[in-house]
Amino acid sequence: MFDPEDLEAIREAKAEWEEETYSPTVERFGERKEEFTTDTGGQTVDPLYTPDDIADKDYQADVGFPGEEPYTRGVYSTMHRGRFWTMRQYAGMGTAEETNERFLYLMDQGQTGLSMAFDLPTQMGYDSDAAMALGEVGKSGVAIDSLRDMETVFEGIPLDEVSTSMTINAPASILLAMYIAIGDKQGVDRAELRGTVQNDIMKEYVARNLYIYPPEQSMRLITDIFEFCAEETPKFNTISISGYHIREAGSTAAQEIAFTLGNGIEYVQAAIDAGLDVDGFAPQLSFFFNAHNNVLEEVAKFRAARRMWAKIMEERFGAENPKSKQLKFHTQTGGSTLTAQQVENNVVRVAYQAMAAVLGGTQSLHTNGKDEALALPTEKSVRTALRTQQILAHESGVADTIDPLAGSYYVEALTDDLEEEAFEILDEVDRREGMLEAVKSQWVQGQIQDVAFERQREIESGERVIVGVNEYQVDEEPEMDLEEVSEEDERRQVEHLETVREERDDEAVDAALAAVRDTARGDGNLLPPIVDAVKAYATIGEISNVLRDEFGEYKPGSSM
């Protein structure tokens, strides 16, 4: 991109600057630390970047234009000049009634998309009256036992006017079926349903451990969703391949990219092996990334991931449809960066993280509430988190031009460095026969754990400053109005479940569950019988238990 003679002149001038200006100052006064690195220590940060650091770049091949390959600058030609990102605040408030109230409140406050958080029993495929659910009902999100709960959540919310993201994995097929059933009841054409189901089981084995079935059977459910939605709900994203939880577990930015795209490769290959056409399902794939504190590293991470995915889909899978090569992603600010100490500081952290996501070209964004290190966010803290996005959109100016940090010597060099390191990690994954095998051997988990351990050591030693935690502490106790889920809420949820069982047609339920069982024993698509089962008011636990019986449960340390 630069004239060779100009580059040589810049090199000579920089060498002269280092010798005559920079080095004497460092020798006299020193610098803040011996080595500067990016947030998780993955990349060394040089004192100065010049055109020489990106001398090998080919603008068209490496940077290009928005909406065109390699998509470094964004997947859409107008990006945020055309429309702002979807402001999708994550919410799930114990009971279906409370969640409905929170959704309606957020929409009234200007939110443009819904995002559902589910409690742990729902995420593990247990009904609220199961022994394993005791004490956890409604604690981390909304409890969903049957279609009746979903009807309550979406009361007064027309599904043809909103898009909904559901953070659900092992029972994703059941919750998706419930959403489709709500749309059917509202008379919404399935082809008009919009949203995303997370449906990313690989990262559960890597980072979160909220899995039910062994990987092979889980992959069948995922590819069944791919196939079903390509025909029935073409506007619905069938998976949100999640680096968020990988980063929350402690990974570097480069590991977040590599392991997320590695999981994506595994899903694409599984779908192709199941007989699906790559350009038939790949446009419905989406991704989910974390936004951490190092603003410029995060921007470079998003840019590198887009460019990498375009290369992977074309070179590895022969995708021809441009939409198959576009990495579209949702971002959530970093939950693990929030501190219980001086919670007001979290508002600042979230604002910077949100800005990094917007500068990096996100398609939708959730901003955390300041109190989420302590409990579910209050209505006030959720409003502040949403206002953070709205101020960013309407007052900051960062969305007025596309990819505004492109051309920065540092950002371009860091984008290249992250891509190079992430591809090196993917090469090692390939040597280990893919992500599934690398996860089975615990190699992926070990790589992340090593980084997390080192990061914690740095915090405890004071090498890494966390404001309000190991520096700039105060002795005062925080005054917080925290959301709480009571035992009474759990009791009422169980009573609702009992009422559903009393009022439904048991013969219809038994027949629907038998159809799910028969399909699980064969090779048919499981989504149609699951949709029928939820419409008969079979519960999430009942459907999951049928699949547990047929597929088995994965136990850590067992053969996958």
N, C-alpha and C positions, 0 to 999 in steps of 0.2 A: 504493500500500500504506500510505501515511501521510496523516494529516490535514493539509490545506493550512496551517492555522493553526500546527500543530506544526512543520511544515517551515520556515515563515517564522521562527518562534522559534529553530529550530536554526541557520538561516542567520545570523541576527543574533548569536546567541551565538558561533558560529564566527568571524565577522568580529571580534568583540570579543576573542576568544581570540588570534587572529592578531596583532591590533594591540598588545594589552597584555601577552601572555605569550610567544607564540612568536617574533615578530619581534625583540623586544629581546634574547632569548637568542641568536638566530642572529647578530644584529649584534655581539654581544659575543664569542661563542665560535665562531661559524661552524658548518658541518656538514661531514661527512666528504668530501663532494664537491659540485660545483655542481649536478649533475643526477643524479637516481636513475632508473634504467630497469630493466625486467625483463631476464632473463638475456641475451637476444640484442639488447637495445636496441629492441625493437619497441614497448614501451609505457612511457610516462612514469609514474613512481610518485609520487603526491602525498604530502605529509607526513602527511595525516590524511584519513580517509574517514568520512562521516556518512550518515544516511538521505537527505540531499539528493542524494548521488551516485547513488542508485538510486530517485529519486522517481518516475520514469516507469514503473517496473516494474508489471506486472500479474501478481500471484502465480500465478494459475491458468494464464495463457497463457505466461509466461516461465519459471517455476520448476516449479510443479505438484507432483505426488506421484510417488514411485518406482513404476515399472511402468506409468505412464500418460504420455500425451503432455503436454509435448514431450520427455520422458525426460531432462530436465536433471539430475534427481536419481538417475537410474539406470534400467536397462531392466527390472529385476525388482523386484517389490514388497517382498521381504525383503532383497535384496542380500546382504551378508556376514553378516547375522544368521541367514539360512537355511542357507547353507553358505559356507565360505571360497572364495576364488578358487582356481583350479587352479594348483598350484605346479608349473610346467613348466620344468625346467632344460634348457637347450639343450646337446646333447651329440653329439659325433661324434668318434671317437677313432682315426683312421687306418684301422685294419682293422675288418672286421665283427666279429671275435671280441672285440676290445677294446671296441667300442661296446656289444656285448651285455653284457659284464661291467660297464661303466659304467651302463647302463640298470638292470640288476638291482641294482646297488649303490644307485643313487638311489631305486629303489622300496623297497628294504629300509630306507632312511633316511627314508621318509615322503613321497617325491615322489608327486604324484597325477596326473601326466600326462607323456607322453614328448615330446621335441622333438628332431628329427634335424638335425644339421649335416652337410653334404656337402662333400667336397673340390672344388676348382676344376674338375678334369677332369669329374667327374660333373655339376656345375652347367652346364658348357659342352657336355655331350653327347658326351664323348670316353671311350673305353675306357682302362684304365690302361696299355696297351701302345702307345697312340698317341704319335706324335712330340710332339704338343702337350702331352702329359701328363707328359713327362719332368721329374723333379724336383719335381712338385707332388702326386704321389699321396699321399693321406692327410694332407696338410699342414694344411688348414683344416677338416677334418671327415672323415667316413668315406668310403672309396672304395666305390662301388656299380657293379659292371660288369654283373651279371645277377641274376636272381631268386635264384640260389644265395647271393649275398651278403646279400640281404634275408632269406632263410630263416635265415641264421646270426645276423643282428642280432636277430631276434625269436624265437630259440629259447628256449623256456620262458616266453614272454610271451603269454598268451592275448589275442587282439585284441578279444574281447567283454568284457574287463574293464578295458581301458585306452583312453584317447584319445591320438592321436599327431598332432603337428604336424610337417610336413615343410617346411623352408625351401628350396624348390626352385621355379624359375620357368620358364626356357625348356624344360627337359625335364619339366615338372610332370606332363604326361599319362602319361609312361612310369613315373615313380616312383609315381604314384597307381595305375596299373595293376598294378605289383608289389605294392603294399599290398593291393589287392583280391585278387590271386592268392594271397597268403599267407592272407588270410581264408578264401578258398575252400578252400585246402588244410587249414585248421584246422576246416573245417565251420561257420564262423561265417556266419550270415545276413547278406548284404550290407546289408540295412536296419538292422543293428545296429552296423555299423562307425562309429566316432566319431573325429573328428579334424579337421585342417585341412591343406590344401595351399596354400602361399603363392600360386603361380600368378599373380603380379602383374608382368607384363612391362613395363608403362608406367614403373614406377619404375626399371627397369633402364636404360631409355633416358635417364632423368633423372639418376640418381645412381650406379649401380653398374657399368653396362656389361657385365653378364653376360647378354647376349642372343645368340640364334642367328639367328632368322628375321626377315624384315621385319615391321613392325607389323601389317599386314593379315592375314598368315598366322598370326602369333602370336595375334591376336584370335580367329581361327577356332578355334584349339586351346582357348582359354579358354572360348568359348561352347559348344564341344562338351563340355567338362567340366561346365559348368552344366547342359546338357541331360541328359547321361548320369547325373549324380549325382542330379538331381531325381527320376529314375525308379528308379535302382538303389541309391543310398546316401544317402537323405534326411537322415540325421543327420550327414553329413560336410560340413564347411564347404568350399565349392568355391573360395574365394579368400580370401586375407588381404591386403587392400588396405593397402599398407605405407607409412606415413609415417616409419617408423623410419630407413630409409636416407636419406630426404630430409633428416631432421634431422641424421643423421650427416655428410651432405655439407656442412652448415653453415647450413641454413635457420633462420629465426626460428620461434617457436611458431606464429604466425599463418600463415606460409607452409606449415608442416608440415600444419596443418589444411586449408588451401585446396587445396594440390596433391594431398593424399591424397584428399579428397572429390572433387576434379576428376577424378582417375583413376577413382574410383568411378562418377562420372557417365558417363565414357567407356565403362566396362564395361557398365553397365546399358543404355545406349543401344545398344551393339553387340548385346547379347542380345535386346533388343526388336526391333532391325532384322533379327535372324536368325529372328524369328518366335516367340520365347519370351514367355510371359506373365509380367509383372513380379512378380506375387504367387506365381508358381510357383517362381521361382529366388531372388528377393531375400532370403527368410528365411535362405538358406544363405550369404549374404555375411558376411564378418567383416573386421575391421580390425586393424592392428598399429601401435602408436604407441611412441614413444620416451619415456623419463622422464629428464629432465635435472635440474640441480641446484636451480633456483629452484622451491622446493616449491609456493608459492601460484600461480605462473604455470602450472605443470603441472596442478594441480588444476583451475584455470579453463579450461585448454585442453581437458581431457577433457569437462568439462561443456558447453562451447561446441560441441564437435564433435558430441556426442549431439543437442543441440537443432537444430543445422544440418541434420544428416542426416534427421531426422524431417520438417523443412520441405521439404527437397529431394525426398525420396521422394513426399511427398503432393502438393506443388504442381507439381513438374516432371514427375513420372512417373505421377501418379494412383494410387499404391499405396493399397490399401484394407486389406490384411491388416496388423494392428498389428505383426507380426513383421517385415514388410518395412521398417518405419520405425525399427526398433531397431538402433542402432549398438552392436554387441557387439565388444569388442576385447581383444587380448592386448597386454601391455606388456613391453618389455625395458629394463632400465636402460641408461644411455648409455655405449656403448663408447668413444665419442670423448672422454668426460670422464675416462677412466682415465689414470693417469700411470705411466710407467716409473720415475719417481723416487718414492721413499718409498711403495712399493706398498701398505703397510698403510693409508695414507690412503684407498685405494680402498674399503676395507670401510665406512668412514664415508659416503663419497659414495653408495655403492650402497644403504645403509640409508635415507638420506634420499630417494633417488629412488624406492625401493620404497614408502616411506610415501606419497609423492605419488601413486603409481599406485593404491594402496589407497584413499586419501582421495578420489581421483577416480573410483572405481567400476570398476576393471578386472575383467575376467572371468578372466584368467589372467596369470601373471607369471613372467618369468625374471629372476633376479638374477645379475649378472656375477661371475665370480671375480676376486679382487684382482689376479691375475697375467696377466689377459688382454691387457694392453698389451704383454706380452712373448712369450706362447706360449699354446698350449692350456692350460686350467686343470688343475691337479693335482687328485687326488682330495680332498686336504685342503681346498684352496681352494673346490672345488665344494661340499663339505659345509658350510663356513662360509657360503657364499652361500645354500644352502638353509636353514640354521639362521636366517639373517637373516629369511627369510620366516616361518618358524615362530615366531620370537620376536615378530615383528610381529603375527601372527595370534593368538597365545595370551597374550601378556603386555602388549602396548601399549594395548589398549582401543580402537584407532582403528576396528576393525571392528564394534564393538558397537552403534553407531547408524548410520543410513543418511545418507549425505551430510552429515557433521558440520559442514562449513564453510559450508553453505548459510545465507544470512542475514547472513554477514559482509559489511559494506559494501564492503570492498576486494575480496573474492573475487567478489561479484556484479557489481561495477563492472568488474572485470577480465574476467570471463566475457563481459559485454556488449561490451567494447572488442575482445577477440579475435574475437568473432563478427562484429562490424562490419568489422574489417580483413580477415578471411578472406573475407567475402562481397564486399568491394571487389576483392580479388584474383581471385575467381571471376568477377566481372563483366568484368574485363580479359581473363581467359581466354576468356570467351564472345565478347568483341569480336575475339579472335584465332581464332575458329571452333573453340574447344574445345581440350582438353589435347593431343590428338594433333598438331594443327597448331602449338600453342604449343611443343611439344617439337621438332617438325621444324625450326622456325625458330630453335631454341636459346634462345628467350626465357626459358623456365622455368629452364634451366641457368644462364643469365646472372644471373637474379635471385638464385639461391642462391649462386653464386660471389661476387657482390658482398658479400653478408653474410659469407661465410666469410673473404674477404680482409680485411674490416674487423675481424672478430673476431681474426684472427691479428695484425694490426697493433696492436690494443689489448694483446694478450698480450706482444708483443715490446717495446712501449713501457712496459709496466708499468701501464698504465691499468686493465687487468683482471688481478686477482690470481688466480693458480693456485697454491694452497698446495703447496710443495715443488718448484715448477718455477721461478717467477720471484720468489717470496718464501719465506722460511723454509726455505731450502735447507740440506742437510747434505752433507758430503763423502764419507760412507761409501758403499761399494759394497753393493748389496742382496745378501743371502744367500738365494738362491732355488733350490728344487728344481723345475726346469722339465720339462714333458712334451716329449719329442722324438720325431719320426718318422724312423726310420733308412732308409738305402738298402736294408737287408735287408728291412724291412717292404714297401718298394715291390717288391722282387724277388719276395717271396712272393705279393704280390697279383697280379702278372703271371702267376706259375705257377698260381695258382688259376684265373685266367681261361683259361689254356691248357687246363687240365684240363676245364673246363666245355665248351669247344669240342670237345674230343676225345670226350667222353661223350654229347653230345646227338645228336639225330636231325637231320642236316643237311637232309634233304628236308623235314622238318616246319618247320624254320627258314626255308628258302627260300620255302615256300608261305605262311608267316605274313607274311614281309616283303613278298611280292608282294601280299598282301591289303592291307597298309598302304599300299603304293604306289598300288594301284588306287583305294582310298578317298580318298587325298590328291588324286588327279587329278579326282575327282568332288566331290560335295557331301555325302556321307554323313558320319555321326559317326565320328571316328577312334578313339574309345575302345575299342569292341569288338574291332577287329583288333589294336590295340596290346596289349590284355589277352591275346589269343590268342598274340601274338608273345612276350611275356615268359614266358608259360607254356611255350612251346617252348624257352626259354632263349636267345632272341635277346638280344644285349647292348644296352646303352644306346647305344653308339656305332653299332651296326648300324642300329637303329631311327632314331636321329637322322640318320644319313647318308642314309637313304631320304628323310626329310623335307627334308634339305638339298638333295638332288637335285631334289625337286619344288617346294620353296618358295623356294630360294635362301637366301643369307646376307645379313644386313644389314651394310653397311660404313659407318662414320661418314662423314658428308659426302656419301653417295650419296643418291639419291632414295628416300625411304621409301615 
